[in-house]
């Protein structure tokens, strides 16, 4: 991966005393970070920001938060609040491809993280409608196991967004278990992968209407 090569190259340049080379490499990471944020790939931008911190031990450039905040404020020029679906996937076969998967009791197919919310009650109707709609989707092989804050409670992006826009932002950290692919080979199941996307799509109308009622605005 280019990012890994750039970050490792920067670290090695520092070790060898090549400050000029390291500076160029860090600028390349910063460029990738800005591009990711502009394309609304905020989690990728966060990873790039963290690579700068780990690689050189320096404070991350402020542009990452600035770009996200600028985008969010552009939404608030048109709406009173906004919903963010912070999408991720997680492994459940860490013991090996031939070993049993992790216990489903502690590893739902879809984990909805709301633990970074300052006032969950404010968004309770939206959260419950989102989860109900997702669980009601006629998924191949049976309806999805959708639960809240079992495996994950939400990450850095959700926490920052809720701190910065406590009354206007609802971030649902959606972690999908990698049942839709072979996590050891990276080979996706085309049918299940498409079904995950379709299931998420069915939640938007209901979530939007409930967000409007939650704070008299629109998503």
Order of alpha helices (4+ residues) and beta strands (2+ residues): alpha-alpha-alpha-alpha-beta-beta-alpha-beta-alpha-beta-beta-beta-alpha-alpha
